[in-house]
């Protein structure tokens, strides 16, 4: 199920690209990455804009994953 979500997110976004792995303890680890493919000479403004875009896209993607895979332990019980 997570692999399908990762493929869908990767197909629909330019950045970041997402990978998922299962850890030794059985947990699912999500990694987001982006490779900068610029020739030498990118300005500080270009780098800043690209990093900003990556951060905002990563936050958006995490929000999408939160919606798709809700954490059953994130909410307190009614009697808490």
Beta strands, then each sheet from edge to edge (+ up, - down):
strand 1: 17-22
strand 2: 28-33
sheet 1: 1+ 2-
end
